[in-house]
């Protein structure tokens, strides 16, 4: 395993000339491979946002298929987890959560539906804001916590800082490395390599991917989020695929080390334990869910409240959600435009599936940028300032 050179740390990250040069290198490498398409997956909604925002698909050779995987934490929050938050809110418990979570449909209702009924649902932008809200009220406040390891670390830090006694945590946090195993083992997978999220790797370190690479013989490249970060990461990934080399490469050296942030890891695992659980529409993911450890049971909403999910069945479930293909989209098997609901019955102001809710959801991003986000040209949308 190697950690790549730090040359790109000196670059201007939105330089159209360098973008064209990297695109030409991709074209050459793919020509040397001599087959199409070469399919790679990134597991980060922030990567998809940058790819769409800067029109990077216009700079990518047609022989390269860049798939967004299960990198949207709101999208993969499972229906029963949403139902727990909805049930608590309908029972009169005050809920605080991130804005994207409010519209995510559960089996019957979303938190937005409960809010419209008069339920107490507060939108917060951080766990710190939830803590401050709890300090200003006397009633219990349940923080419906979602997000991957980067967000989970913030929740863990808040738990360790003696939060107010009326604050409780309903954890729907997820851990990315285990789901990469699931995607790699799917019979219909087309993925030949992974572009890993730089912010998550800042916490975990790039060394966390070494066992995965050893098992599956697929390369992993850690990349940042500026246009040239992504293009440079793709160049390295295609280079590894062409050479038949399964290794981990770090193309985000200005932020990521092999060991990662050891203090953050200590906080994370002091508060959370990994357990198996379903990711919405994908599969049961061993060790993919993060739940509070037993020593934090006094803060665990699942242990401190009687969550009556069965009461939700008094309402009729939606009929369209069974036609939603979010799971296949997040697994990289299908694209948003393969869904009959996309842009018709399923739109941002009236989403059917979770992928159309979150700002990091593939369907929401593609809808925002006009279908398949193949925008602009060199020096225009590509790497525009």
N, C-alpha and C positions, 0 to 999 in steps of 0.2 A: 504494500500500500504506500502511496506517496501523497505528499501535500505539495500542490503545484506552486510555481514561482509567484512572486508578488508583483510582477511587472505591471499588471493592470491597476494596481493601487495608485499609479502615477497618472492614469489617463484622465482626460476630461470625458465624462461619462455620457455626453450627448453630442458627440462630435460626428456629424454626418459622413465625413471622409473615412473615419475609422469604421463606422457602421458599414459603409460600402465595402471596405477592405475585408472585414470579417464575413460579410455576406458572400464575397467572392471566394474566400477560403472555404466556407461551407460548401459552395457549389463545386469547388475542386475536390474536396474530400468525398462528397457524395458521388461525384463522377468516378472516383477511384474505387468506391464500393461497387458501383455498377448495377445497382438494383433500386427499385422504388416501390413503395415508399420505405424509408427508414423511419421507424416510429419511436418517439421518446415521450416520456411523461414528466411533467412537473407536478408537484403535490402542494401547490400554494396558490391561493386566490390572489395574493399580491403580485405574483408573477403573471397571472392571466390579465390582471388589471393593467400592468405595465405593457404587456404585449399588445393589448387592444388600444390603450391610450396613445402609444407611440407608433401604432401602425406597423409593428415589427413583422407581422406576417407578410406584408408587402416586400420585406427585405429577405424573406426566407425562400430558399429554393423549393420548387414544387415537389421535389423528391424527399423533402423532410416533413414529416407529420408530427407536429408538436401537440400533444394531448394534455388537457387539464385533468388531473386525477382528483382524488378525494381531499382537496386542500382547502375546503371551505368549512370551518367548524360549525357554522349555523346550519349548513346544508346537511351535514351528517349527524346532527343531533336527532336521535331517534324519536319516533312518534310517542312511545310511552314516556320518555323524558319530558317532552312538551306537555303531555297529558298530566304529569305530576304537577308542573307549574300551574297549569290551567285549573286543576282540581283544588289546589291550595287557594288560588285567587278567588274561586267561586265559593270557597268555604269562609271567605272574609279575611284571609291572611294577605297582608301587604307584600307585594312582590317587586323587587328591583332587578332589572336586567338590561342588557344592551339593546339598542334600538332595533337592530336587525332581527332579534329573537321575537319581537312582539308580534310580527305578522306570520311567523312560521306555523303552518297548520298542524294541529294534532289530529287525533282520530276523528274528533268532531269539531272542536273549536281551537282558535288561537288565543293568545293572551290579548290580542287586539279586540277579539270578540267579547272577551270577559270585561275588558276596559269599557267597551261600548255599553255593556250591561250595568256599569257602575262599579265594577271591580277596581281595587286599588292596585294599579300597575304603574310603576315609576321607571322611566328610562334614565339610565346612568351611563357615563362614558368610561368609568373605571371602577374597580372594586373600592378604591379609596373614596370615591364619591358615595358609594353605597354605605361605607362605614360612617361617613359624615352625616348622611341622611338618618341612619339609625340613631346617632347621638342626639338628633333634634326631635325625636318622637319617643313616645312611651310604649307604643304597641310593638309587637314582634315584626321584624322585617326579614324576609327571606331573599337572599341574593341568589338568583338563578344564574349560576356561573357556567359559562361556555367558553370554548376556545382551546387551542392546542397548548403545548408545553410553555410557550412564551407567556400566554395569558395566565396559565395555571400557576406559574411562578409568582405572579403578582398576587393572586388569590392566596397562595401559601404564605407569602410575606405578611399579608394582612392578618391571617389567622395567627401567625406567630407574634403579632404586635398587640396582643391583649385587646381584641375588639370589644365593643359594648355588648353587654349580656343579652340584649334584645336582637342581636344580629345572628342569623343562621345562614348556612350555605347549602344550596341544592346543587350539587356538582354534576354537570354534564361535560366536564373537561375530557379531552381526548389526547392520546399520545400517538404521534405520527409513525414512528418506525414499524410498529406491528402491522399497520394496514398495507405498507409496501410489500410485506410478505404475502398478504392475501392477493393483491393485484398481480404479483409475479407468478402466483400459482393458479390464477384463473385460466381455465381451458381456452377461452377465446381471446386471451390477452395478446396484444400486438407489440407490447412494450419491450424495447431492446436496451433501454438505459433510462436512468432517472436524473432529473434536475432537482436537487434538494434545496429547500428554503433556507436562505442565509440567516434569517432572524432566529429560526428554531435552532439551527446549528450553532449560533452564537451561545445558546444555552447548553446544548448537549455535546458540542464539539463534533468535528467531522469523523472522529474515530468511532462514533456510535454506529456508523454504517458499515464498518468492516465485516462484522459477522454476516450481515445480509449479503454482501458482495461475495463472500466465501461460499455461502450456501447456494446462491442462485446464479453465480457467474455472470452478473449483470453490472455494468459500471454505474457509479453514482458520482455526479459532479455537484458540488455546493456552489450556488451562485447568488449574487446580490440582486438588486431590483432596478438599478438604472439600466437604460437600453444597452449600453455596451457590456455591462455585467452579464446580462442575459445572453447576448450574442456570443460573448467570449465563452460563457459556460456551454452553450450549444456547440461551438467549435470544438472544444475539448471533448465533449461527450461523443460527437460524431467521429472524432479522431480515435477515441478509444474503441468505439464499435467497429470501425474499419480495421483496426489493428487486432481485433479479437482480444482486447485486454480488459479484464475485469478488475478494476481498482477504484479507489476513492480518490478524487481530486478536489482540492480546495481552490476555487477561483474567487473566493471572497476573503482573502487573507487579511484585509484591513480590519475585519471584525471577527473572523472565525479562527479558532485554533483547534488542534486535535483534541485537547482535553475539555475545551469549553469553559463555561463559567462554573467553577466548582462550588462556589458559595451558593449560587442559584440552584444548582442541582441538590445540594444538601437541604435547602429549604423545601424544594419540591418534594423530595422523598421523605422528609420528616413529617409532612402534612398529608401527602397522598400515597395511596397504594394502587398499583395497576391491577385491574380485574378484566375479565372477558366481558364482552357485551356487543350488542348489535350496533352497527353504524347504519344510519338510515338508508335503506334501499340497496345496501351493498352485501353485508354478510356479518356473521358473528366474528368479531376480531379478538382473538386471545390477547389479553393484556393491553387492549386498546382504549379502555375507559379508565379514568382516574376518579377514585372515590376517597373520601376522608378516612384516615386511619382511625382505629378504635379509640385511641386516646383523645380524639377530637369529637367524640360522639355527642358531647354537649352542644356542639355547633352544627351538627348534621341534621338538616331538615327532615331527612328520611327517618331519623330515629326520634326526633322530638315532636313530630306532628303525625296525626293519623290522616294519611293522604288517600281520600276516597275517590279513586279513579273510576270505579264502577258507576258512580253517579253521573258521569258524562254520557252514558248511553241513553239517558232520557231524551237526548236530542238525536236527530237523524244525521248520519255521517254524510259527507259530500259524495257526489257520484263521480266526479271527474278525476279524483285523485288516483283511482285505480288505473287510469290511462297514462299517468305521469311516468316518465322514464328517467327520472333524476338519478336513480341508482346506476343504471347503465351508463349514463353520461359521466358520473363521477368515477366509475370504474374504467373509463376510457374506451368502452365498447361502442358507444354511440355519441352523436353530437346533438346539440340543442335543435338543430334544423331537422333532425330525424323524428322529432316529437310532433305529433299532430296538433298538440295544444299550444305549441310555442308561438307567441305573437298573436294568437287568436283568443282562445279562452284563457290562456295563461299569460298575463302581462304584469309588469311591476306593481300597478295599483290594485290588481286583483289576482294575486298569484295562486296557482294551484299547487305547485311543488316548491320545496324549499330552495331549489336552485335559482328560482326567479325572485326570491326575497332578498337575500343577502347581497351587499355590494361586492362580495367576493364570490358569488355564485356564477357559474358559467353562463346560465341562461340569462341572468340579469345583465352580465357584462356584454354578452353578444347582442341582446336586445338594445342596450344603451348605445352600442356602437354600430348598429345597423346590420343585424344578422351575423354571418361569419365575418369577424372583424378584420377584413383584408383591406386595410385603409392606406391611402396616401402613397407617396413615393419618396425616393431618397431626397433628403434635405427638406421635405415637406412635413408630412405627418411622422415620418421616420425620424426619431431623435430630435423632434422639434423642441425648441427651448420654450 
